[in-house]
Amino acid sequence: MVWLRNIPFVVLFVCAASWAGEADRFANVEVTSQHIGGTVHMLVGAGGNIAVSVGDDGTLIVDDQFAPLASRIQGAVDELGGNRPKLVLNTHYHGDHTGSNAFFGEAGTIIAHDNVRIRLVNDDNVQRIALPLVTFDDGLTVHFNDDEIALIHLPHGHTDGDSAVWFKNANVLHMGDQLFNGRFPYIDIEGGGTVSGYMQNLETILELVPEDIRIIPGHGELANVITVAENLEVIRATQKMVVDALDGGDSVEAVIERGLGDDYATWGSGFINEERWIRILDADRQGATGSRR
């Protein structure tokens, strides 16, 4: 380890602290499973919710959270009677949904929308093995474990590469981050997302799926069409409230100081708090493509 002699101690200390912090962040995370329908289970850990199908054809997963959790995710799959996934479906490109791609890409084929691969290819931190090998534009159908699995592109909502994954025979839908159940959503404007697109995509899902379908959100508890409609109404109402105030001459700081009212107090308890949601609505209103102000 002669090369260490030329590296300042403080640099080594900072790197070690960073590595330790990353490990500590996930040290107590437990990956748990819940049967949803047919061959489909939902895994919950840290990051986006995962769907797992285990059956005669093998194992398929939808999203795979953060890299440090890969072995724990595989452990949860093993407990369900599965093995290393043959297919890995990514709902979009964010790291809390694709972080374990490199681990699962060693044995499985990764499938995602065209724009997911484009964004991951352009990320220097993403390994080649973590890239989708199969991509699509509007949609794709996968036949696996006696199920017809439809990947449906939902354009310019959360990002520009989102897909919903519909297990038609199991009557289960994984919506990725097109649904933050009971929470304000994150709209990745730099990643091609828009608030209007997000709302349109929720309307599309409500028109498309049966009323009794079980819905796995990107974040939050298991949902259904009623909770999707409730999420849509909250987004629509708060967008109108904020845009009307800004169009009326209020500054974004004044809107933040006044807040959205008690009716929406619990919706800011997730990744996007009330202030961040207001700033997203402001940036979206301006057609912003840069970072939040």
Phi and psi in degrees as a GROMACS rama.xvg file:
@    title "Ramachandran Plot"
@    xaxis  label "Phi"
@    yaxis  label "Psi"
@TYPE xy
-61.5396  -31.1113  VAL-2
-60.1987  -21.343  TRP-3
-66.0241  -24.3388  LEU-4
-62.5837  -26.974  ARG-5
-95.3976  5.0705  ASN-6
-107.53  125.754  ILE-7
-56.9679  143.959  PRO-8
-58.2953  -38.4572  PHE-9
-63.7247  -34.6651  VAL-10
-65.6943  -44.2931  VAL-11
-62.5754  -38.7744  LEU-12
-64.9642  -44.6948  PHE-13
-64.1913  -43.1277  VAL-14
-63.1116  -43.4113  CYS-15
-62.9992  -41.2474  ALA-16
-64.3783  -38.5949  ALA-17
-64.4075  -44.8485  SER-18
-64.0536  -41.482  TRP-19
-64.6283  -39.7898  ALA-20
-63.4434  -40.5146  GLY-21
-63.4846  -42.1707  GLU-22
-65.6287  -44.0484  ALA-23
-63.7819  -32.3459  ASP-24
-57.2786  -34.4463  ARG-25
-110.018  6.22743  PHE-26
-57.6099  -38.369  ALA-27
-103.618  11.407  ASN-28
-75.9311  128.394  VAL-29
-112.651  131.275  GLU-30
-93.2342  115.993  VAL-31
-112.324  158.741  THR-32
-123.051  153.996  SER-33
-143.877  126.557  GLN-34
-72.6516  132.887  HIS-35
-108.578  -46.4954  ILE-36
176.152  144.553  GLY-37
57.4188  -126.841  GLY-38
-92.2341  6.45826  THR-39
-99.7287  132.205  VAL-40
-124.199  156.654  HIS-41
-110.247  130.036  MET-42
-104.939  135.33  LEU-43
-123.251  130.769  VAL-44
-146.522  -107.11  GLY-45
-129.015  130.638  ALA-46
100.846  -159.415  GLY-47
-70.1101  146.816  GLY-48
-62.8058  146.603  ASN-49
-113.044  140.443  ILE-50
-104.893  140.245  ALA-51
-129.956  130.551  VAL-52
-113.83  123.914  SER-53
-121.696  124.638  VAL-54
-165.999  -159.484  GLY-55
-63.823  -28.7349  ASP-56
-83.718  -9.21007  ASP-57
119.192  -145.33  GLY-58
-121.504  137.902  THR-59
-129.7  138.516  LEU-60
-126.22  150.394  ILE-61
-113.427  111.628  VAL-62
70.6834  161.115  ASP-63
-151.321  23.6755  ASP-64
55.2015  -145.596  GLN-65
-94.4775  150.262  PHE-66
-54.5437  -42.6277  ALA-67
-63.8207  -12.173  PRO-68
-98.1812  0.863217  LEU-69
-55.4267  -47.4794  ALA-70
-67.6003  -33.4506  SER-71
-71.0844  -35.5112  ARG-72
-62.6188  -45.4081  ILE-73
-62.5892  -36.8864  GLN-74
-61.9377  -40.8447  GLY-75
-66.4284  -37.5218  ALA-76
-63.8287  -43.3727  VAL-77
-58.7589  -39.9709  ASP-78
-65.5994  -23.9986  GLU-79
-84.635  -0.479519  LEU-80
90.7844  10.7085  GLY-81
-90.1863  -175.713  GLY-82
-139.042  -164.591  ASN-83
-61.2347  128.33  ARG-84
-60.6188  135.16  PRO-85
-76.6263  -34.352  LYS-86
-128.268  137.076  LEU-87
-124.686  116.414  VAL-88
-103.798  124.684  LEU-89
-99.2102  127.243  ASN-90
-77.0104  -25.2638  THR-91
-169.27  -173.009  HIS-92
-93.6537  -9.60518  TYR-93
-61.5552  146.549  HIS-94
-64.5762  -24.1804  GLY-95
-79.6584  1.06787  ASP-96
-121.372  -17.4616  HIS-97
-123.94  5.31331  THR-98
-61.8197  -28.451  GLY-99
-98.7792  15.0025  SER-100
-55.6989  -40.7624  ASN-101
-63.342  -38.83  ALA-102
-66.1723  -49.9617  PHE-103
-80.3062  -21.3974  PHE-104
-70.8509  -14.0334  GLY-105
-65.954  -31.2795  GLU-106
-119.969  -13.5831  ALA-107
-124.873  165.154  GLY-108
-96.1027  126.93  THR-109
-92.991  132.475  ILE-110
-125.362  136.056  ILE-111
-163.085  172.837  ALA-112
-65.1121  154.549  HIS-113
-49.5683  -44.2153  ASP-114
-70.3444  -22.4407  ASN-115
-65.7163  -47.6088  VAL-116
-62.2384  -43.1928  ARG-117
-56.7655  -45.023  ILE-118
-72.9248  -36.6704  ARG-119
-71.3899  -36.2115  LEU-120
-60.1851  -34.9345  VAL-121
-88.2381  8.07124  ASN-122
-103.632  112.325  ASP-123
-62.954  -17.8392  ASP-124
-86.7223  -6.06139  ASN-125
-95.7456  125.573  VAL-126
-73.4657  155.01  GLN-127
-57.3574  -40.1582  ARG-128
-66.4771  -16.5003  ILE-129
-88.6957  -0.552509  ALA-130
-84.8679  145.151  LEU-131
-60.6599  134.689  PRO-132
-93.8506  -24.4893  LEU-133
-121.462  126.555  VAL-134
-128.602  165.627  THR-135
-148.209  168.161  PHE-136
-99.9096  -80.9296  ASP-137
-85.7312  -37.6248  ASP-138
-171.524  166.601  GLY-139
-154.865  146.36  LEU-140
-116.312  132.393  THR-141
-117.531  132.566  VAL-142
-107.499  114.079  HIS-143
-155.555  135.803  PHE-144
51.8218  45.4091  ASN-145
58.1197  31.36  ASP-146
-130.104  149.399  ASP-147
-100.452  114.004  GLU-148
-110.295  113.551  ILE-149
-99.031  124.746  ALA-150
-97.7188  120.369  LEU-151
-118.242  116.83  ILE-152
-69.8039  131.412  HIS-153
-115.536  99.3333  LEU-154
-76.33  141.67  PRO-155
46.4158  50.8981  HIS-156
-112.642  -95.1292  GLY-157
-67.5028  -46.2529  HIS-158
-139.117  -165.253  THR-159
-98.0546  7.03392  ASP-160
-131.71  25.9038  GLY-161
-77.5663  147.375  ASP-162
-136.219  143.19  SER-163
-95.3483  146.867  ALA-164
-119.275  114.193  VAL-165
-108.061  110.312  TRP-166
-85.0984  96.1576  PHE-167
-68.1308  -42.244  LYS-168
-71.2896  -36.2906  ASN-169
-77.7844  -15.2727  ALA-170
60.6989  47.7812  ASN-171
-130.565  139.027  VAL-172
-125.012  127.695  LEU-173
-100.757  120.222  HIS-174
-99.2507  -0.648559  MET-175
55.4475  -150.537  GLY-176
-83.7329  15.5502  ASP-177
-75.6421  0.0284523  GLN-178
-147.286  113.771  LEU-179
-103.793  95.1297  PHE-180
-66.6767  118.253  ASN-181
74.6914  16.1681  GLY-182
-138.211  154.283  ARG-183
-62.0439  136.886  PHE-184
-83.5879  159.723  PRO-185
-93.543  122.183  TYR-186
-105.093  111.633  ILE-187
-83.9335  87.5398  ASP-188
-65.1474  -40.1592  ILE-189
-63.9355  -27.1557  GLU-190
-92.4426  16.9526  GLY-191
89.9242  9.87016  GLY-192
-85.0049  154.166  GLY-193
-143.168  151.533  THR-194
-68.0502  -43.2328  VAL-195
-62.5004  -40.3046  SER-196
-65.2159  -38.7955  GLY-197
-60.6935  -45.9592  TYR-198
-66.043  -41.3243  MET-199
-61.9392  -38.3212  GLN-200
-66.2181  -38.1108  ASN-201
-64.3481  -40.1711  LEU-202
-63.0914  -39.7564  GLU-203
-60.7961  -45.0703  THR-204
-62.5148  -43.2022  ILE-205
-63.5753  -32.3129  LEU-206
-78.6222  -24.4559  GLU-207
-91.2424  -40.1125  LEU-208
-96.8833  158.124  VAL-209
-70.1097  157.868  PRO-210
-67.2771  -24.8024  GLU-211
-97.986  13.6844  ASP-212
-69.9657  146.456  ILE-213
-98.4065  132.928  ARG-214
-119.159  122.653  ILE-215
-90.3948  116.938  ILE-216
-83.0249  163.733  PRO-217
-61.5554  -38.032  GLY-218
-143.798  141.542  HIS-219
105.745  -177.879  GLY-220
-79.0803  162.493  GLU-221
-50.1899  139.157  LEU-222
-124.501  179.608  ALA-223
-146.77  -175.795  ASN-224
-65.6434  -28.3899  VAL-225
-66.6862  -43.8843  ILE-226
-71.0539  -31.2034  THR-227
-62.0277  -44.5662  VAL-228
-62.9473  -38.5441  ALA-229
-64.8305  -42.518  GLU-230
-62.1373  -42.1757  ASN-231
-60.8739  -43.4707  LEU-232
-65.3783  -38.5157  GLU-233
-64.5667  -43.8912  VAL-234
-62.4889  -45.4465  ILE-235
-63.3164  -44.3935  ARG-236
-67.9865  -43.8879  ALA-237
-72.739  -33.4903  THR-238
-61.0986  -46.4091  GLN-239
-62.0292  -41.7657  LYS-240
-60.0374  -46.801  MET-241
-72.3197  -46.2119  VAL-242
-64.3556  -41.2402  VAL-243
-60.8881  -40.6759  ASP-244
-67.2691  -42.6826  ALA-245
-68.4458  -41.0428  LEU-246
-65.1933  -27.1897  ASP-247
-81.454  -0.40589  GLY-248
108.776  -4.60004  GLY-249
-69.8689  147.359  ASP-250
-81.9886  160.078  SER-251
-63.9024  -32.2803  VAL-252
-66.1889  -36.6225  GLU-253
-67.0344  -38.3799  ALA-254
-65.9175  -41.4356  VAL-255
-63.1104  -43.7477  ILE-256
-63.2996  -38.4437  GLU-257
-74.5012  -35.553  ARG-258
80.4639  -179.749  GLY-259
-101.642  -4.10319  LEU-260
97.8913  166.609  GLY-261
-65.2669  -27.3689  ASP-262
-60.817  -23.1505  ASP-263
-116.016  16.2185  TYR-264
-60.5687  -41.4664  ALA-265
-76.583  -18.3593  THR-266
-72.2433  -16.6598  TRP-267
-95.9036  18.194  GLY-268
-88.5921  -4.81946  SER-269
-96.4028  -151.374  GLY-270
-59.3504  -36.1142  PHE-271
-106.065  107.628  ILE-272
-80.4679  179.535  ASN-273
-59.7518  -43.9966  GLU-274
-62.445  -45.7533  GLU-275
-63.3768  -37.8571  ARG-276
-64.1337  -42.4038  TRP-277
-62.6841  -40.744  ILE-278
-67.8157  -35.8564  ARG-279
-63.7093  -43.5876  ILE-280
-63.5441  -37.8223  LEU-281
-65.3586  -46.7513  ASP-282
-63.9056  -40.4445  ALA-283
-63.9547  -40.702  ASP-284
-59.5744  -37.1924  ARG-285
-83.3495  -2.66778  GLN-286
69.0147  31.9437  GLY-287
-67.1871  142.919  ALA-288
-117.751  -4.6348  THR-289
-98.5865  -162.994  GLY-290
-75.7391  162.006  SER-291
-61.5547  148.619  ARG-292
